[in-house]
Amino acid sequence: MAWYAAVAYEDLAFNTGKTIRCDATEVALFKLSSGTIRAIQNRCPHKDGVLAEGIVAGEHVFCPMHDRKIDLMSGLVQAPDTGCVTTYPVRIEDGQIYIGLPAAKEMAS
Ligand code: FES
């Protein structure tokens, strides 16, 4: 696992997504009303809508392109649509949010 420094916890707005680039991977980062941080792949599995630009409601984000509803905890697209997005682990250290991605050699295997 490789950990990427994203943004300070205090600098991330509630219920508004932020695009974070971790080398070649684009991640959508969210701070929910509860204060929970979630990180998911930034592109919708339907037609690549930018999920960081979606509307957050509770623990879900609605894709800005065609309104598919995605669970930020599991990454699952909600019925009647199907599919899922990758979710990434996060940790907070000294007020800084870090996103964990598989290391390059883990992704190759
Ligand atoms: S691109 Fe996300 S719902 Fe169509």
Residues whose N, C-alpha, C, O or C-beta is under 5 A from the ligand:
A	BS01	FES	C44 H46 K47 D48 G49 C63 M65 H66 D67 R68
